[in-house]
Amino acid sequence: MCGFAVVQLAGDNGIPALLAKRKQLRELEEQNRVLELGNQELRKANEGLKSNPDVQKRAVRESLGFLSDGEEVFHTDGDSGKPVATPEDGAAR
């Protein structure tokens, strides 16, 4: 009987498996926490897009590559090369 208990505790479903599952649970809880923080940030940004016209304008300009009056863009070697259009001509540079 004692030998059976030792085999069961040390086997595939024994204590090592329990410890591995606990470790996996901690890792998944941490991933869940990080995802929840990201979700909170996205909710906050979404609320800004819904209610703040300035945030809406900036998001549209950034996604389309347009500039506001008085804005200038300086490209460096690290830039992605994304075309940028000016409000005056609407064409990409």
N, CA, C and O atoms as CSV, one atom per row, in Angstrom:
chain,resi,resn,atom,element,x,y,z
A,1,MET,N,N,0.817,-1.190,0.000
A,1,MET,CA,C,0.000,0.000,0.000
A,1,MET,C,C,0.862,1.255,0.000
A,1,MET,O,O,0.589,2.218,-0.718
A,2,CYS,N,N,1.920,1.224,0.830
A,2,CYS,CA,C,2.803,2.399,0.890
A,2,CYS,C,C,3.522,2.599,-0.442
A,2,CYS,O,O,3.710,3.733,-0.884
A,3,GLY,N,N,3.920,1.515,-1.073
A,3,GLY,CA,C,4.586,1.613,-2.372
A,3,GLY,C,C,3.673,2.214,-3.420
A,3,GLY,O,O,4.119,3.010,-4.246
A,4,PHE,N,N,2.398,1.845,-3.400
A,4,PHE,CA,C,1.418,2.402,-4.332
A,4,PHE,C,C,1.272,3.911,-4.118
A,4,PHE,O,O,1.206,4.671,-5.085
A,5,ALA,N,N,1.222,4.342,-2.865
A,5,ALA,CA,C,1.091,5.763,-2.537
A,5,ALA,C,C,2.307,6.539,-3.029
A,5,ALA,O,O,2.155,7.638,-3.564
A,6,VAL,N,N,3.495,5.998,-2.862
A,6,VAL,CA,C,4.716,6.665,-3.316
A,6,VAL,C,C,4.705,6.800,-4.830
A,6,VAL,O,O,5.058,7.855,-5.356
A,7,VAL,N,N,4.311,5.759,-5.533
A,7,VAL,CA,C,4.260,5.792,-6.999
A,7,VAL,C,C,3.246,6.826,-7.462
A,7,VAL,O,O,3.504,7.566,-8.411
A,8,GLN,N,N,2.108,6.885,-6.809
A,8,GLN,CA,C,1.071,7.842,-7.197
A,8,GLN,C,C,1.515,9.287,-6.941
A,8,GLN,O,O,1.276,10.161,-7.774
A,9,LEU,N,N,2.145,9.537,-5.824
A,9,LEU,CA,C,2.596,10.899,-5.499
A,9,LEU,C,C,3.743,11.349,-6.384
A,9,LEU,O,O,3.866,12.540,-6.668
A,10,ALA,N,N,4.584,10.431,-6.826
A,10,ALA,CA,C,5.735,10.794,-7.649
A,10,ALA,C,C,5.446,10.628,-9.135
A,10,ALA,O,O,6.272,11.015,-9.962
A,11,GLY,N,N,4.302,10.067,-9.495
A,11,GLY,CA,C,3.995,9.777,-10.891
A,11,GLY,C,C,3.570,11.002,-11.679
A,11,GLY,O,O,3.729,12.140,-11.240
A,12,ASP,N,N,3.021,10.732,-12.864
A,12,ASP,CA,C,2.633,11.795,-13.793
A,12,ASP,C,C,1.561,12.726,-13.227
A,12,ASP,O,O,1.513,13.899,-13.598
A,13,ASN,N,N,0.723,12.240,-12.359
A,13,ASN,CA,C,-0.337,13.052,-11.775
A,13,ASN,C,C,-0.060,13.384,-10.320
A,13,ASN,O,O,-0.974,13.765,-9.588
A,14,GLY,N,N,1.164,13.248,-9.899
A,14,GLY,CA,C,1.520,13.455,-8.502
A,14,GLY,C,C,1.960,14.874,-8.200
A,14,GLY,O,O,1.522,15.834,-8.834
A,15,ILE,N,N,2.828,14.976,-7.227
A,15,ILE,CA,C,3.295,16.270,-6.727
A,15,ILE,C,C,4.019,17.081,-7.806
A,15,ILE,O,O,3.763,18.281,-7.906
A,16,PRO,N,N,4.910,16.494,-8.623
A,16,PRO,CA,C,5.548,17.310,-9.668
A,16,PRO,C,C,4.529,17.928,-10.634
A,16,PRO,O,O,4.683,19.072,-11.060
A,17,ALA,N,N,3.501,17.169,-10.969
A,17,ALA,CA,C,2.472,17.700,-11.864
A,17,ALA,C,C,1.717,18.831,-11.186
A,17,ALA,O,O,1.396,19.833,-11.824
A,18,LEU,N,N,1.431,18.680,-9.907
A,18,LEU,CA,C,0.749,19.730,-9.155
A,18,LEU,C,C,1.582,21.007,-9.119
A,18,LEU,O,O,1.053,22.102,-9.312
A,19,LEU,N,N,2.876,20.869,-8.875
A,19,LEU,CA,C,3.755,22.039,-8.844
A,19,LEU,C,C,3.843,22.704,-10.216
A,19,LEU,O,O,3.866,23.931,-10.313
A,20,ALA,N,N,3.890,21.904,-11.262
A,20,ALA,CA,C,3.938,22.460,-12.614
A,20,ALA,C,C,2.647,23.211,-12.929
A,20,ALA,O,O,2.692,24.279,-13.539
A,21,LYS,N,N,1.514,22.679,-12.529
A,21,LYS,CA,C,0.221,23.347,-12.767
A,21,LYS,C,C,0.126,24.649,-11.969
A,21,LYS,O,O,-0.411,25.640,-12.465
A,22,ARG,N,N,0.632,24.652,-10.762
A,22,ARG,CA,C,0.626,25.891,-9.969
A,22,ARG,C,C,1.491,26.964,-10.625
A,22,ARG,O,O,1.115,28.135,-10.667
A,23,LYS,N,N,2.654,26.553,-11.137
A,23,LYS,CA,C,3.519,27.495,-11.834
A,23,LYS,C,C,2.820,28.030,-13.083
A,23,LYS,O,O,2.867,29.229,-13.358
A,24,GLN,N,N,2.178,27.148,-13.832
A,24,GLN,CA,C,1.454,27.554,-15.030
A,24,GLN,C,C,0.322,28.513,-14.671
A,24,GLN,O,O,0.077,29.478,-15.395
A,25,LEU,N,N,-0.359,28.261,-13.578
A,25,LEU,CA,C,-1.440,29.133,-13.124
A,25,LEU,C,C,-0.912,30.526,-12.790
A,25,LEU,O,O,-1.530,31.524,-13.160
A,26,ARG,N,N,0.218,30.604,-12.097
A,26,ARG,CA,C,0.813,31.912,-11.768
A,26,ARG,C,C,1.183,32.679,-13.038
A,26,ARG,O,O,0.948,33.884,-13.132
A,27,GLU,N,N,1.760,31.978,-14.011
A,27,GLU,CA,C,2.139,32.623,-15.273
A,27,GLU,C,C,0.910,33.138,-16.018
A,27,GLU,O,O,0.930,34.243,-16.560
A,28,LEU,N,N,-0.151,32.347,-16.046
A,28,LEU,CA,C,-1.373,32.769,-16.723
A,28,LEU,C,C,-2.048,33.941,-15.998
A,28,LEU,O,O,-2.611,34.830,-16.637
A,29,GLU,N,N,-1.989,33.936,-14.679
A,29,GLU,CA,C,-2.542,35.064,-13.925
A,29,GLU,C,C,-1.768,36.341,-14.220
A,29,GLU,O,O,-2.362,37.413,-14.335
A,30,GLU,N,N,-0.446,36.238,-14.344
A,30,GLU,CA,C,0.370,37.406,-14.681
A,30,GLU,C,C,0.046,37.898,-16.087
A,30,GLU,O,O,-0.086,39.103,-16.302
A,31,GLN,N,N,-0.084,36.991,-17.038
A,31,GLN,CA,C,-0.463,37.380,-18.401
A,31,GLN,C,C,-1.827,38.058,-18.399
A,31,GLN,O,O,-2.037,39.043,-19.105
A,32,ASN,N,N,-2.738,37.535,-17.615
A,32,ASN,CA,C,-4.074,38.107,-17.510
A,32,ASN,C,C,-4.012,39.521,-16.943
A,32,ASN,O,O,-4.722,40.411,-17.413
A,33,ARG,N,N,-3.170,39.730,-15.939
A,33,ARG,CA,C,-3.015,41.059,-15.335
A,33,ARG,C,C,-2.479,42.057,-16.361
A,33,ARG,O,O,-2.965,43.184,-16.450
A,34,VAL,N,N,-1.479,41.640,-17.132
A,34,VAL,CA,C,-0.892,42.522,-18.149
A,34,VAL,C,C,-1.923,42.850,-19.230
A,34,VAL,O,O,-2.016,43.993,-19.677
A,35,LEU,N,N,-2.689,41.852,-19.645
A,35,LEU,CA,C,-3.727,42.085,-20.653
A,35,LEU,C,C,-4.810,43.027,-20.124
A,35,LEU,O,O,-5.313,43.870,-20.867
A,36,GLU,N,N,-5.163,42.891,-18.868
A,36,GLU,CA,C,-6.185,43.762,-18.287
A,36,GLU,C,C,-5.690,45.208,-18.241
A,36,GLU,O,O,-6.463,46.133,-18.490
A,37,LEU,N,N,-4.418,45.408,-17.928
A,37,LEU,CA,C,-3.863,46.766,-17.948
A,37,LEU,C,C,-3.914,47.341,-19.362
A,37,LEU,O,O,-4.262,48.506,-19.554
A,38,GLY,N,N,-3.567,46.523,-20.340
A,38,GLY,CA,C,-3.644,46.962,-21.729
A,38,GLY,C,C,-5.072,47.292,-22.134
A,38,GLY,O,O,-5.311,48.265,-22.849
A,39,ASN,N,N,-6.021,46.480,-21.677
A,39,ASN,CA,C,-7.433,46.740,-21.972
A,39,ASN,C,C,-7.886,48.065,-21.367
A,39,ASN,O,O,-8.631,48.818,-21.995
A,40,GLN,N,N,-7.438,48.345,-20.156
A,40,GLN,CA,C,-7.802,49.610,-19.510
A,40,GLN,C,C,-7.264,50.802,-20.306
A,40,GLN,O,O,-7.958,51.804,-20.477
A,41,GLU,N,N,-6.033,50.688,-20.790
A,41,GLU,CA,C,-5.458,51.765,-21.597
A,41,GLU,C,C,-6.233,51.952,-22.895
A,41,GLU,O,O,-6.472,53.080,-23.325
A,42,LEU,N,N,-6.625,50.843,-23.518
A,42,LEU,CA,C,-7.399,50.933,-24.756
A,42,LEU,C,C,-8.784,51.530,-24.506
A,42,LEU,O,O,-9.282,52.305,-25.322
A,43,ARG,N,N,-9.402,51.173,-23.388
A,43,ARG,CA,C,-10.709,51.761,-23.049
A,43,ARG,C,C,-10.590,53.272,-22.870
A,43,ARG,O,O,-11.440,54.037,-23.326
A,44,LYS,N,N,-9.522,53.682,-22.200
A,44,LYS,CA,C,-9.297,55.113,-21.970
A,44,LYS,C,C,-9.086,55.843,-23.298
A,44,LYS,O,O,-9.642,56.920,-23.511
A,45,ALA,N,N,-8.289,55.263,-24.182
A,45,ALA,CA,C,-8.055,55.869,-25.492
A,45,ALA,C,C,-9.341,55.899,-26.305
A,45,ALA,O,O,-9.602,56.869,-27.017
A,46,ASN,N,N,-10.138,54.854,-26.207
A,46,ASN,CA,C,-11.408,54.787,-26.925
A,46,ASN,C,C,-12.357,55.880,-26.447
A,46,ASN,O,O,-13.030,56.518,-27.256
A,47,GLU,N,N,-12.412,56.098,-25.138
A,47,GLU,CA,C,-13.263,57.163,-24.601
A,47,GLU,C,C,-12.806,58.529,-25.115
A,47,GLU,O,O,-13.634,59.385,-25.426
A,48,GLY,N,N,-11.490,58.732,-25.204
A,48,GLY,CA,C,-10.972,59.981,-25.748
A,48,GLY,C,C,-11.376,60.167,-27.197
A,48,GLY,O,O,-11.719,61.272,-27.616
A,49,LEU,N,N,-11.337,59.087,-27.962
A,49,LEU,CA,C,-11.734,59.174,-29.370
A,49,LEU,C,C,-13.231,59.445,-29.510
A,49,LEU,O,O,-13.653,60.109,-30.457
A,50,LYS,N,N,-14.027,58.945,-28.588
A,50,LYS,CA,C,-15.473,59.156,-28.652
A,50,LYS,C,C,-15.862,60.588,-28.302
A,50,LYS,O,O,-16.781,61.147,-28.901
A,51,SER,N,N,-15.166,61.184,-27.334
A,51,SER,CA,C,-15.662,62.421,-26.761
A,51,SER,C,C,-14.802,63.658,-27.010
A,51,SER,O,O,-15.285,64.774,-26.818
A,52,ASN,N,N,-13.564,63.505,-27.423
A,52,ASN,CA,C,-12.667,64.659,-27.536
A,52,ASN,C,C,-12.335,64.921,-29.006
A,52,ASN,O,O,-11.626,64.127,-29.624
A,53,PRO,N,N,-12.836,66.018,-29.572
A,53,PRO,CA,C,-12.573,66.315,-30.986
A,53,PRO,C,C,-11.086,66.487,-31.306
A,53,PRO,O,O,-10.650,66.135,-32.402
A,54,ASP,N,N,-10.316,67.014,-30.381
A,54,ASP,CA,C,-8.884,67.178,-30.630
A,54,ASP,C,C,-8.187,65.827,-30.766
A,54,ASP,O,O,-7.313,65.653,-31.615
A,55,VAL,N,N,-8.577,64.881,-29.929
A,55,VAL,CA,C,-8.001,63.534,-30.010
A,55,VAL,C,C,-8.418,62.878,-31.324
A,55,VAL,O,O,-7.619,62.189,-31.957
A,56,GLN,N,N,-9.662,63.090,-31.731
A,56,GLN,CA,C,-10.155,62.532,-32.993
A,56,GLN,C,C,-9.350,63.076,-34.167
A,56,GLN,O,O,-8.923,62.318,-35.039
A,57,LYS,N,N,-9.144,64.391,-34.188
A,57,LYS,CA,C,-8.399,65.019,-35.291
A,57,LYS,C,C,-6.971,64.491,-35.352
A,57,LYS,O,O,-6.459,64.176,-36.426
A,58,ARG,N,N,-6.334,64.398,-34.183
A,58,ARG,CA,C,-4.953,63.918,-34.148
A,58,ARG,C,C,-4.861,62.478,-34.644
A,58,ARG,O,O,-3.941,62.130,-35.384
A,59,ALA,N,N,-5.815,61.643,-34.237
A,59,ALA,CA,C,-5.794,60.237,-34.656
A,59,ALA,C,C,-5.970,60.120,-36.166
A,59,ALA,O,O,-5.300,59.308,-36.804
A,60,VAL,N,N,-6.858,60.918,-36.742
A,60,VAL,CA,C,-7.069,60.874,-38.184
A,60,VAL,C,C,-5.829,61.369,-38.912
A,60,VAL,O,O,-5.396,60.764,-39.892
A,61,ARG,N,N,-5.260,62.467,-38.435
A,61,ARG,CA,C,-4.052,63.000,-39.086
A,61,ARG,C,C,-2.915,61.992,-39.021
A,61,ARG,O,O,-2.212,61.790,-40.011
A,62,GLU,N,N,-2.724,61.357,-37.872
A,62,GLU,CA,C,-1.631,60.395,-37.744
A,62,GLU,C,C,-1.848,59.171,-38.623
A,62,GLU,O,O,-0.907,58.671,-39.239
A,63,SER,N,N,-3.071,58.694,-38.683
A,63,SER,CA,C,-3.315,57.481,-39.471
A,63,SER,C,C,-3.226,57.743,-40.972
A,63,SER,O,O,-2.832,56.860,-41.734
A,64,LEU,N,N,-3.593,58.964,-41.402
A,64,LEU,CA,C,-3.542,59.282,-42.824
A,64,LEU,C,C,-2.264,59.996,-43.234
A,64,LEU,O,O,-1.988,60.133,-44.426
A,65,GLY,N,N,-1.481,60.451,-42.266
A,65,GLY,CA,C,-0.224,61.121,-42.566
A,65,GLY,C,C,-0.376,62.583,-42.941
A,65,GLY,O,O,0.497,63.135,-43.611
A,66,PHE,N,N,-1.475,63.232,-42.523
A,66,PHE,CA,C,-1.669,64.647,-42.819
A,66,PHE,C,C,-1.061,65.515,-41.731
A,66,PHE,O,O,-0.828,65.067,-40.609
A,67,LEU,N,N,-0.811,66.774,-42.092
A,67,LEU,CA,C,-0.271,67.742,-41.155
A,67,LEU,C,C,-1.277,68.852,-40.936
A,67,LEU,O,O,-2.076,69.155,-41.822
A,68,SER,N,N,-1.243,69.462,-39.755
A,68,SER,CA,C,-2.041,70.651,-39.493
A,68,SER,C,C,-1.261,71.872,-39.939
A,68,SER,O,O,-0.057,71.800,-40.187
A,69,ASP,N,N,-1.958,72.994,-40.037
A,69,ASP,CA,C,-1.278,74.245,-40.376
A,69,ASP,C,C,-0.180,74.517,-39.352
A,69,ASP,O,O,-0.407,74.425,-38.146
A,70,GLY,N,N,0.986,74.847,-39.835
A,70,GLY,CA,C,2.107,75.180,-38.967
A,70,GLY,C,C,2.944,73.987,-38.529
A,70,GLY,O,O,3.992,74.175,-37.911
A,71,GLU,N,N,2.520,72.784,-38.825
A,71,GLU,CA,C,3.306,71.606,-38.459
A,71,GLU,C,C,4.332,71.311,-39.543
A,71,GLU,O,O,4.085,71.518,-40.731
A,72,GLU,N,N,5.475,70.829,-39.110
A,72,GLU,CA,C,6.523,70.418,-40.034
A,72,GLU,C,C,6.995,69.027,-39.641
A,72,GLU,O,O,6.988,68.664,-38.465
A,73,VAL,N,N,7.403,68.257,-40.636
A,73,VAL,CA,C,7.911,66.913,-40.387
A,73,VAL,C,C,9.344,66.860,-40.853
A,73,VAL,O,O,9.668,67.281,-41.964
A,74,PHE,N,N,10.200,66.340,-39.999
A,74,PHE,CA,C,11.601,66.159,-40.335
A,74,PHE,C,C,11.870,64.668,-40.355
A,74,PHE,O,O,11.683,63.987,-39.347
A,75,HIS,N,N,12.304,64.160,-41.488
A,75,HIS,CA,C,12.595,62.735,-41.619
A,75,HIS,C,C,14.061,62.495,-41.279
A,75,HIS,O,O,14.943,63.256,-41.678
A,76,THR,N,N,14.296,61.434,-40.544
A,76,THR,CA,C,15.652,61.015,-40.235
A,76,THR,C,C,15.855,59.622,-40.822
A,76,THR,O,O,14.928,59.038,-41.384
A,77,ASP,N,N,17.039,59.107,-40.695
A,77,ASP,CA,C,17.325,57.776,-41.234
A,77,ASP,C,C,16.457,56.706,-40.594
A,77,ASP,O,O,16.199,55.677,-41.217
A,78,GLY,N,N,16.001,56.921,-39.369
A,78,GLY,CA,C,15.194,55.939,-38.663
A,78,GLY,C,C,13.729,55.977,-39.022
A,78,GLY,O,O,12.976,55.107,-38.582
A,79,ASP,N,N,13.286,56.961,-39.812
A,79,ASP,CA,C,11.868,57.046,-40.176
A,79,ASP,C,C,11.471,55.887,-41.059
A,79,ASP,O,O,12.300,55.318,-41.769
A,80,SER,N,N,10.225,55.548,-41.011
A,80,SER,CA,C,9.732,54.397,-41.767
A,80,SER,C,C,9.564,54.699,-43.243
A,80,SER,O,O,9.343,53.783,-44.036
A,81,GLY,N,N,9.664,55.968,-43.632
A,81,GLY,CA,C,9.486,56.330,-45.031
A,81,GLY,C,C,8.029,56.463,-45.409
A,81,GLY,O,O,7.696,56.498,-46.594
A,82,LYS,N,N,7.150,56.536,-44.415
A,82,LYS,CA,C,5.721,56.678,-44.660
A,82,LYS,C,C,5.468,58.032,-45.312
A,82,LYS,O,O,5.960,59.043,-44.811
A,83,PRO,N,N,4.717,58.089,-46.412
A,83,PRO,CA,C,4.455,59.366,-47.060
A,83,PRO,C,C,3.642,60.285,-46.160
A,83,PRO,O,O,2.772,59.835,-45.414
A,84,VAL,N,N,3.933,61.557,-46.240
A,84,VAL,CA,C,3.243,62.558,-45.451
A,84,VAL,C,C,2.639,63.584,-46.386
A,84,VAL,O,O,3.322,64.099,-47.271
A,85,ALA,N,N,1.361,63.888,-46.198
A,85,ALA,CA,C,0.688,64.880,-47.051
A,85,ALA,C,C,0.511,66.167,-46.263
A,85,ALA,O,O,0.325,66.148,-45.046
A,86,THR,N,N,0.572,67.272,-46.969
A,86,THR,CA,C,0.358,68.578,-46.345
A,86,THR,C,C,-1.083,69.001,-46.548
A,86,THR,O,O,-1.711,68.575,-47.518
A,87,PRO,N,N,-1.631,69.831,-45.657
A,87,PRO,CA,C,-3.004,70.265,-45.834
A,87,PRO,C,C,-3.179,71.151,-47.068
A,87,PRO,O,O,-4.270,71.220,-47.634
A,88,GLU,N,N,-2.099,71.833,-47.488
A,88,GLU,CA,C,-2.203,72.760,-48.610
A,88,GLU,C,C,-2.412,72.019,-49.934
A,88,GLU,O,O,-3.314,72.353,-50.702
A,89,ASP,N,N,-1.582,71.027,-50.191
A,89,ASP,CA,C,-1.668,70.361,-51.486
A,89,ASP,C,C,-2.313,68.974,-51.405
A,89,ASP,O,O,-2.717,68.423,-52.429
A,90,GLY,N,N,-2.412,68.406,-50.204
A,90,GLY,CA,C,-3.027,67.109,-50.038
A,90,GLY,C,C,-2.239,65.969,-50.653
A,90,GLY,O,O,-2.677,64.821,-50.594
A,91,ALA,N,N,-1.100,66.254,-51.236
A,91,ALA,CA,C,-0.300,65.214,-51.892
A,91,ALA,C,C,0.753,64.685,-50.943
A,91,ALA,O,O,1.197,65.386,-50.034
A,92,ALA,N,N,1.138,63.477,-51.157
A,92,ALA,CA,C,2.182,62.875,-50.325
A,92,ALA,C,C,3.540,63.398,-50.747
A,92,ALA,O,O,3.811,63.635,-51.924
A,93,ARG,N,N,4.395,63.572,-49.726
A,93,ARG,CA,C,5.774,63.999,-50.012
A,93,ARG,C,C,6.678,62.834,-49.833
A,93,ARG,O,O,7.888,62.957,-50.020
